[in-house]
Amino acid sequence: MAWDNRSYYRDVPPAHMGVGGMGNWPVTTWLMGLCIGVFVVDAVLARIMGRPEVVGNGPLTDWGNLSAAKAVFSGQVWRLVTFQFLHIGLLHLVFNLFVIYFFGRMIEPALGSRRYLAYYLLSGLGGGALFLLLVWLGGVVPNASRVPGLLVVDIDSPLVGASAGCYGVLVAAAVLYPHETVRLWLPPISLTIRWLAIILIGLSAFFVLVNNMPGHGGEAAHLGGAVAGYLLMRFPRTLAFAEGSRGFRLPFLPKNDWASKQARADKQREKEEAEVDRILDKVRANGLHSLSRGEKKALQQATKRSAARDAS
């Protein structure tokens, strides 16, 4: 099946071009556009300033990268967000755009635009927080180089990239569509999204645990983004603030009724469970033969729903 024929692709509203059309762009498009725009502007400014390494060495990278020295000891907390839109090279950027495009378009319709944006940024923040924690522990724990998982690096070591948020997006897709199959280019194999997430997160954990060198700060961010994403999916009501009329609001994002849909679904589920309890009480009291045709059908449907949840 082609990607754009799947149900979650058809649910995403199309982008309307022209004056005022950006208001209807999905968050996925905004995130990709911001990453590309920041990358290009940073490279152009670096060239203008005559810096030897044009890509990843511009003034935006200086201002927005995440490091313990700047984000923690200098109080520049904005870097926990800005580092998520910076990239060190073209391949780094393309890989993250690929993940945002394919998996972001899967989960944005399910969460709604506002909650999806909050989810993405909080996953990235979780990745940055774990990176900072492991760097700090690597500096204060005795013989830290012998402790698996700690990052023994200079506190000025920078972290950039959308990978932490991307791992959160991957986890959300694995939770919502665990049995959906994807085909990789390299190696050319097919596997479910759940197994893809397990493999990639497992590799990040392996690299962090076996070698706490500077180059694996990104792997620590991957783990942090994945853990934060899982917790947010496990407790989705933590994202309710994103729909608040007096709190988190971005006027260019379309309003959605995800919260009301969830409330209606919860109410319907409670009603069905109460009906099943009543039917079971009737069976215990009078036997299965006492059930009406409608009651038997309701019991069968409840059994099927329970089996489907267990299989997932």
N, C-alpha and C positions, 0 to 999 in steps of 0.2 A: 504494500500500500504506500502511495506517495505521501510525503509529509503534509502537503497542503490539502489533502483530502480527509485528513483526520478531523474528528469532531472538535477538538480543542483549537484547531486552526480556524475552523469556520466560525467559531464563537468570537474571535478577536475582531473588533471593529476595524474597517479599513482606514488607512491614513488618507486624509483629505488634504490635497495640496492647495496652494494659493493663499491669499491673505486671510488670516484667521483660521486656516485649516489645521495648524499645529495643535489647536485645542483638542482635536479628535485623535491625535496620535496615541497609540498605546505606550505605556511606560517602557516596554521593551525597546521601542524605537527611540525614545528619549535617552535611555541609558547608552545605547549603542552610539547615538549621535554625539553625546557628551564625551564618551571615551575617544571617539575619532577626532572630534574637534580639539580636545585638549592635547592629544598626541601631535596633531599637525601644527597647532599654534606654538607648542613648546619647541618643536623641531625648528620652526621658522625663526623664533626668537633666539634660539641657540646659534643658528647660522649668522643672524644679524650681529650677535655679540661676539662672533669669531671664536666660539668654543670648539675645541678639536673634535669632540664627540657630539655630533648634532643631535642624535636620538638619545633620549634619556639623560641629557645633560643640560637641559634648558632651565630658565628661571622658574617655570611652573613646578618642575620637579624639585628644585631647591626649596620652594615655598610650601609644597604640599606633601612631600614624602614623610613617611612615618618612622621615627626613631625614638628610642627611650630618652635620649638626651634632650630632644626638642619637645616631644609630646608630653613627657612626664616631668622632667626636671626644669623645663622652661615654661611649662603650662600651656603649650600651643595645642590645645585639645582638638582644634579643627582638623588636624592632620589625621585623626581617626576616620574622617569622612573623605578628605581630599585625596588620600593615597589610593583610594579605590578607583580613581579615574585616571591614574597615571600609569604609563607602561614603559618598560626599559628597551623594547625593541619591537619591530614589526610582527615577528612571529608570536611574541608574547601577547600583543594586541589582538591578532587574528584569532588565536586560540580562544581567548576570553569572549570575543564577539561571537564566535561560533556557538559557545555554550549558552550565552545570553539569548541568542536568536532562537535556537532550537528548543531549549528547555524553558526559557522564559515565556515563550508563546504558549507553552503547555499549561503553565501554572497561573499566569496572569488572569485568564478568564475565571479560574476557580476561586482565587483569592479576591479578585477585584483590584482595580488599578491602585487605589490608595494603600490598601493592605499589602499589595505586592511590592510597592516602592518601599514601604516601611520594612517589610520582611527582608528585602535585598540589602538595604543599608545596614540593618541590624546584624545580618549575617556577616557582612563585611566588617562591621565594628567588632563582632566576636572574634573574627580572625585576627584583627589588629591587636585586640586585647590579649589574646593568647601569646602572640609574638612578643609583646612587651613583657608579659609575665615571665616567659621562659628566658628572655634576655636578662631581666632583673635577677631571677634566681641563679642564672649562670654567673652573675657577678658577685653574689653574696654567699652562695653555698660552698663550703670548703671542698676542694678537689672536684669542682663541678664538671671538669672534663671527663671524669669517670662516671658521672651520673647520667644514665640514658634519658634523653629527652630535653635536657637543658641546653640552651644556646650560649656557648662560650664565645661571645663576639664583643666588639667594641660597642659602647652605648650609642655611638653615632652611626652605627650600621643602619642604612635606610631600607625601608620596605615600600614597594609600590606594586600596583596591579589590582585588577578586579577579581582575581582568582578566589579570594575568600568569599565574596558575594556569589560568585559562580558556583562554588561548592555548595553553598546554601541552596541555590536554585536547583542544582542536581539532586540534593537530598529531598527537596519538596516534590520534584518530579517522581522520585523513587517512592515516596509515600503515597502520592495521589495516583500514580500509574505504574505500580510495581511490575506488572506483567507485560507492559508495552515493550515491543521489541525494537531495537535500533541496530543498524548495521554500521560497523566501523570501517574506515578506509584502510587503516593500518593498525593491527593486522585485519585483513578482510573477513571478519567474522560477525555473526549476529548474536546478540545476547539481550537479556531484559535490562530495563533501566535499573532495577534493584541490584542486579549483579554488577552492572557498570559502576554504580555508586560504591558498592562494597569493594570492588577491586581498586578503584582510584583512591578511596579513602584509606584502604589498607596499605597501598604503596606510600602514601604520604606519612602514615604512622610509622612504617618501616624505616623510611629515610630519616625521620626525626629521631627515632630511638637508637639507630645503629651508628649515626654520625652527626654529632651536634656541632657542625661547622657552619660558618656564615652563610653558605649557599643554601642551607635548608631552612632559613627563616621563612621563605615562601611556603614550604611544606607545613610548617607550624601554623601559618595563617590559613592554609587549606583545612587543616583539622579544626581550627577554631571556628571557621565559617560553617563547616559541616555540623559541628556540635550545636552551634547557635541555631542553625536552620532546623535541626531535628527538634530542639526544645520548643521553638516557635510553632512548628507543626504539631507537636505533641500537646501544646497548650495554646491553641489558636486565639483564644480570647485575649491574650496579651497584646494582640494587634488591634484591638477594638479602638484604641486611642486614635488610630489613623482615620477613623470615620467621624470623630468628634466634631461637632459644629463649632465649638469654642477652642478647640485645641489644634491638632495637626491638620491643616487644610492647605491644599495647593489648588488654586482656581483653574489651572489649565488641565487638570485631570478630570475625566468624566466621573460623575458620582455613580456608585453602584449600590445595590441592595443586598450585598452578600450577607450582612448581619441579619437582616430581616428574613432572608431565605433560611439561614441557619436556625433562627428562632422558630420558624414555621416547621422546619424539619424535626427539630427537637420535640416540639409540641405533638406532632403527628406520631413520632416514635413512642412517646409516653402514652398516647392514646391507644396505640396498637398493643403495647406491652400490657396495659391494664386490661384490655379485652382478652388477650391470651391468658392472663392470670384467672380471669373469670371463667373462661372455658375449661381450663385445667381443674379448677375447683369443682366445676360441674361434672367433669369426668370422674374425679375421685369420689364424688358423692353418689352419682347415679349410673356411672359406667359410660363407655364410649357410645353405646347405642342411643343414649339420650340426646346426643347432639343433633342439631338441625343441619341441613345441607350447607347453609351459610357458615355455621360455626366450624364444621369440618374443613371447609375451604379456607377459612381464616387461619386455622391451626396448621394446615399444610403450607400456606404461604409463609407463616412465621418460621416453620421448620426450614424452608428453602432459604429464607433470609439469613438465618443463623448459620446454615451450612456454607453460604457464600462468604460471610464474614470470617468464618474459620479458615476457609480456603485461601483468603487473601492475606 
